[in-house]
Amino acid sequence: MAKQSYPIVSGVTRHPMMALPTHDDHSRQLFAQSFMNEMNGSYGAGNKVLWDRKVRSQYVREHRREPEHVGDVRRALLREPYTQYWSSLKRCAREMSYESVGPMVERQLPTLIDRARAYRTSNRRLGSLALDPNLRAPRYVSAVHYHAKPGGYLSELTEDDVFAGAEYDCTYFLTGTRPALVGGKAEAEKTAARQRWGAYGPLGDGYAAAVGAWAEVEFPSFRPRRILDLGCTIGHNTLPWVDLYPRAEVYAIDVSAPCLRYAHARAEALGRRVHFFQETAERTTFSDGYFDLVVSTMLLHELTVSVIHRIFAECFRLLAPNGLMLHADMGPAKDMDMLSQIFQLDWNTHFNAEPFITKLSELDLSDVAAKGGFATDDTFRGYAPSTQPGSSAKYHFFGARRR
Ligand SMILES: C[S@@+](CC[C@H](N)C(=O)[O-])C[C@H]1O[C@@H](n2cnc3c(N)ncnc32)[C@H](O)[C@@H]1O
């Protein structure tokens, strides 16, 4: 099947696996999305005004010092009714986005399951799907419903279920945007404008597309033969690697069967060849040196520190000499001012079921890579500019080259 293109409606590609909204679904989703943008935009910026004009001086008077840790600022702000309302409403906005999508996907679930089965058995299929019914997902995945996703990544309520993946694909366009910047009203308005539906592009692939474009410039003669994407969920950020290196074999792994079923069908629908496996990233079944490029997007912030150590060591084992590891995820806390740390990290840890995000922001990834086998001099990090037209977003990545 050739690479397919489909209509783009409200900034989202309507491929055959995408659940379609009725007028009322669409209206609810637009509301949830605008509500979230307001909370991230001008209402979020109100916390900065409150901090600058009132809470900071109050804190210094009470403690006779500036706040030392992001938790000091959070606790002081959360004594204010404005921040309490804002925080509750932001959490409501998150829940509303799921509530505006879930029933829509449920109504279409039998059709989506049938379509996914048809892609799996089609004679014209490009890639493959290998599930492991005996795989036990790690507890840090099974015990947490990340970012308040109902049922988390793993829930399966029916045979060949794809709900977790189908729902992720739709809510991604409502909430999968850059988090709030708190640099004042003008900055908040710019942020809100960037956060329109589909801020990661109509296929939701803007993060890997940006990092891939950076890699292409930085390593012009690099031609990976095999690529592995870790924690691919539904493959939003797997597919840019297929386009960037069309001669490479692309593999993607995740622990979630419902997400992988959807990911495989979606890749087939879009005409991209990817081989999906249900495996854990900390111990895969691939042989030593099998890959030239191992990538992940937005995976690290959902892992415990000890698992990040194990995954970096596994990346080292999997890479052939001169191979590259590239992890795209949020930047370190030291790149942010304290208020941005609260709104991009700390708030999510406390109120949005992202228990490990703050820990990642404090972790020295070069040190983790060195412990995993990479030479410290071969590690690098940076911010890749978005390739989406009109976007000024920059996406953080960390990488290392195996000698
Ligand atoms: C935030 S999502 C990743 C998003 C995805 N890469 C994207 O770009 O849209 C985290 C994913 O990692 C998966 N995951 C978490 N721990 C994992 C592990 N140890 N091995 C494989 N997958 C894992 C989860 O099931 C989930 O699908």
The ligand as a Tripos MOL2 file, in Angstrom:
@<TRIPOS>MOLECULE
LIG
   27    29     1     0     0
SMALL
NO_CHARGES

@<TRIPOS>ATOM
      1 C1          4.0110    9.3170   26.8670 C.3       1 LIG1
      2 S1          3.8240    7.8410   26.0360 S.3       1 LIG1
      3 C2          4.9630    7.9990   24.6890 C.3       1 LIG1
      4 C3          4.4310    8.8150   23.5940 C.3       1 LIG1
      5 C4          4.8440    8.4210   22.2060 C.3       1 LIG1
      6 N1          6.2220    8.0720   22.0730 N.3       1 LIG1
      7 C5          4.5000    9.5550   21.2730 C.2       1 LIG1
      8 O1          5.4140   10.1540   20.7330 O.co2     1 LIG1
      9 O2          3.3070    9.8530   21.1180 O.co2     1 LIG1
     10 C6          4.6360    6.6140   26.9700 C.3       1 LIG1
     11 C7          4.4870    5.2350   26.3560 C.3       1 LIG1
     12 O3          5.5630    4.4290   26.8130 O.3       1 LIG1
     13 C8          5.0960    3.1370   27.0920 C.3       1 LIG1
     14 N2          6.0470    2.5650   28.0390 N.ar      1 LIG1
     15 C9          6.2810    2.9430   29.3180 C.ar      1 LIG1
     16 N3          7.2770    2.2140   29.8420 N.ar      1 LIG1
     17 C10         7.6880    1.3810   28.8690 C.ar      1 LIG1
     18 C11         8.6950    0.3690   28.7900 C.ar      1 LIG1
     19 N4          9.4740    0.1190   29.8200 N.pl3     1 LIG1
     20 N5          8.8540   -0.3030   27.6560 N.ar      1 LIG1
     21 C12         8.0740   -0.0340   26.5770 C.ar      1 LIG1
     22 N6          7.1110    0.8930   26.5930 N.ar      1 LIG1
     23 C13         6.9170    1.5970   27.7170 C.ar      1 LIG1
     24 C14         3.6840    3.3440   27.6140 C.3       1 LIG1
     25 O4          2.9090    2.1870   27.4640 O.3       1 LIG1
     26 C15         3.2200    4.5040   26.7300 C.3       1 LIG1
     27 O5          2.6030    4.0340   25.5800 O.3       1 LIG1
@<TRIPOS>BOND
     1     1     2 1
     2     2     3 1
     3     2    10 1
     4     3     4 1
     5     4     5 1
     6     5     6 1
     7     5     7 1
     8     7     8 2
     9     7     9 1
    10    10    11 1
    11    11    12 1
    12    11    26 1
    13    12    13 1
    14    13    14 1
    15    13    24 1
    16    14    15 ar
    17    14    23 ar
    18    15    16 ar
    19    16    17 ar
    20    17    18 ar
    21    17    23 ar
    22    18    19 1
    23    18    20 ar
    24    20    21 ar
    25    21    22 ar
    26    22    23 ar
    27    24    25 1
    28    24    26 1
    29    26    27 1
@<TRIPOS>SUBSTRUCTURE
     1 LIG1         1 GROUP 0 **** ****
